[in-house]
Amino acid sequence: MPLYEHIFMARQDVTPQQVETMVDQYKGVIEQNGGKIEKTEMWGVKSLAYRIKKNRKAHFTMFNLDAPANAVAEMERQMRINEDILRFMTIRVEELETEPSVMMQKRDRDERKDRERRERDGGFEGGGGEGEEA
């Protein structure tokens, strides 16, 4: 079966639980049509480069799909109908990434830097407020 990477953006004012419900819904569509989702990554809320339908931010989610074209077409059709989906994009790939995507690696790297900075500065003992920069 063909392999795809699919990313969709949901409106910023939907809750993470609603995004998970959407993920389950689209996973069901893919599985009903003979495909499967190899990996799902929830990238969280990110700022957009420009406004889309009056939204400045969106929930980003990525799927790695192993599915026939008609399953992907049905999922995209349902996404077009859903008012909470701002944009989506599906790309056919030769092979699926097994490691975390670059977006997830960046988050891990940022968290690690924050943790190292706190350890280097001796935790939160500095006495400064939240607004103070390190």
C-alpha positions as CSV (number, residue, x, y, z in Angstrom):
1,M,0.0,0.0,0.0
2,P,1.1,3.6,-0.5
3,L,2.7,5.4,2.4
4,Y,1.7,9.0,3.4
5,E,2.5,11.7,5.8
6,H,-0.6,13.7,6.7
7,I,-0.7,16.9,8.8
8,F,-3.8,18.8,9.9
9,M,-4.3,22.0,11.8
10,A,-7.3,22.4,14.1
11,R,-8.6,25.8,15.4
12,Q,-6.9,27.2,18.5
13,D,-10.1,27.3,20.5
14,V,-10.8,23.6,20.4
15,T,-9.6,21.6,23.4
16,P,-6.8,19.0,23.3
17,Q,-9.5,16.4,24.1
18,Q,-11.5,17.5,21.0
19,V,-8.4,17.2,18.9
20,E,-7.9,13.6,20.3
21,T,-11.5,12.9,19.3
22,M,-10.8,14.1,15.8
23,V,-7.7,11.9,15.7
24,D,-9.8,8.9,16.7
25,Q,-12.5,9.7,14.2
26,Y,-10.0,9.9,11.3
27,K,-8.2,6.9,12.5
28,G,-11.5,5.0,12.3
29,V,-12.0,6.3,8.7
30,I,-8.6,5.0,7.6
31,E,-9.1,1.6,9.3
32,Q,-12.6,1.2,7.8
33,N,-11.1,1.6,4.4
34,G,-8.4,-0.9,4.8
35,G,-5.5,1.2,6.0
36,K,-3.7,1.9,9.2
37,I,-2.0,4.8,11.0
38,E,1.5,3.8,11.9
39,K,2.3,6.8,14.1
40,T,0.5,9.8,15.4
41,E,2.2,12.9,16.8
42,M,0.4,15.8,18.5
43,W,2.6,18.8,18.1
44,G,0.5,21.1,20.3
45,V,-0.6,24.7,19.7
46,K,1.8,26.6,17.4
47,S,1.6,30.1,16.0
48,L,0.7,30.5,12.3
49,A,2.8,32.6,9.9
50,Y,-0.4,34.4,8.9
51,R,-4.1,34.4,9.9
52,I,-6.2,31.5,8.6
53,K,-10.0,32.0,9.1
54,K,-9.3,34.6,11.8
55,N,-7.0,32.2,13.8
56,R,-3.5,33.1,14.8
57,K,-2.6,29.7,16.3
58,A,-3.6,26.1,15.7
59,H,-3.3,22.6,17.1
60,F,-1.0,20.6,14.8
61,T,-1.2,16.8,14.4
62,M,0.7,14.5,12.1
63,F,-0.2,11.0,10.9
64,N,2.1,8.4,9.2
65,L,-0.3,6.4,7.1
66,D,-0.1,3.1,5.3
67,A,-3.4,3.2,3.5
68,P,-5.0,3.0,0.0
69,A,-5.7,6.2,-1.8
70,N,-9.4,5.9,-1.4
71,A,-9.0,5.8,2.4
72,V,-7.0,9.0,2.3
73,A,-9.4,10.6,0.0
74,E,-12.3,9.8,2.3
75,M,-10.4,11.2,5.3
76,E,-9.7,14.4,3.4
77,R,-13.3,14.7,2.3
78,Q,-14.4,14.6,6.0
79,M,-11.8,17.1,7.0
80,R,-13.1,19.5,4.3
81,I,-16.5,19.3,5.9
82,N,-15.3,19.8,9.5
83,E,-15.3,23.5,10.5
84,D,-12.6,22.9,13.2
85,I,-10.0,21.9,10.6
86,L,-8.2,24.9,9.2
87,R,-5.9,23.2,6.8
88,F,-4.5,19.8,6.0
89,M,-1.8,18.4,3.7
90,T,-1.1,14.8,2.6
91,I,2.2,13.9,1.0
92,R,3.1,10.5,-0.4
93,V,6.5,9.2,0.8
94,E,8.7,6.3,-0.1
95,E,9.2,5.2,3.5
96,L,7.8,6.3,6.9
97,E,10.0,7.8,9.6
98,T,10.3,5.5,12.6
99,E,12.0,8.1,14.8
100,P,10.2,11.2,16.2
101,S,9.7,13.9,13.7
102,V,11.8,17.1,13.6
103,M,9.0,19.0,15.5
104,M,9.1,16.5,18.3
105,Q,12.9,16.5,18.5
106,K,12.8,20.3,18.7
107,R,10.4,20.1,21.7
108,D,12.7,17.5,23.4
109,R,15.7,19.7,22.8
110,D,14.0,22.8,24.1
111,E,12.9,21.0,27.3
112,R,16.4,19.6,27.8
113,K,17.9,23.2,27.5
114,D,15.4,24.5,30.0
115,R,16.2,21.7,32.5
116,E,20.0,22.2,32.0
117,R,19.6,26.0,32.6
118,R,17.6,25.4,35.8
119,E,20.2,23.0,37.1
120,R,23.1,25.3,36.2
121,D,21.4,28.3,37.9
122,G,20.6,26.2,41.0
123,G,16.9,25.8,40.4
124,F,14.4,28.5,41.3
125,E,16.4,29.9,44.2
126,G,17.4,33.1,42.4
127,G,14.8,35.1,44.2
128,G,13.7,36.8,41.0
129,G,10.1,36.9,39.7
130,E,8.6,35.2,36.8
131,G,9.2,38.1,34.5
132,E,13.0,38.1,35.1
133,E,15.1,36.6,32.3
134,A,18.0,34.3,32.9
